[in-house]
Amino acid sequence: QVQLVESGGGLVQAGGSLRLSCAASGRTFSSYTMGWFRQAPGKDREFVATISRSGAVRYYADSVKGRFTISKDNAKNTVYLQMNSLKPEDTAVYYCAAVEGWYAPREASSYDSWGQGTQVTVSA
């Protein structure tokens, strides 16, 4: 029900940083909880991080906890994923997702709006 446009992907060396952005348009952005997922070639889509509609509740996958930070700017209708200390195993297509609600789900099936994805490649 919302259009999602991702940016910020690219090629970085291991140990480097990237910040992904997801700009939303459509119905009231503050009504949505947002999530980031990633998918490597030949693998299932994997949960990365999620943030509630108010930004008060955040969850992270164990594999990225302490390295990635999700944040939300309701005034700019944008959600961010700050990625630090990147590893080659972080290489994947990263997807932004949205669903209306008060919670921050960690299951891909809970989301009904998806971006096109942006490629993140981390070289060793």
Secondary structure as UniProt FT lines:
FT   STRAND          2..7
FT   STRAND          10..13
FT   TURN            14..15
FT   STRAND          18..26
FT   HELIX           29..31
FT   STRAND          32..39
FT   TURN            41..42
FT   STRAND          46..51
FT   TURN            53..54
FT   STRAND          58..60
FT   TURN            62..67
FT   STRAND          68..73
FT   TURN            74..77
FT   STRAND          78..83
FT   HELIX           88..90
FT   STRAND          92..100
FT   HELIX           108..110
FT   STRAND          113..114
FT   STRAND          118..123
//
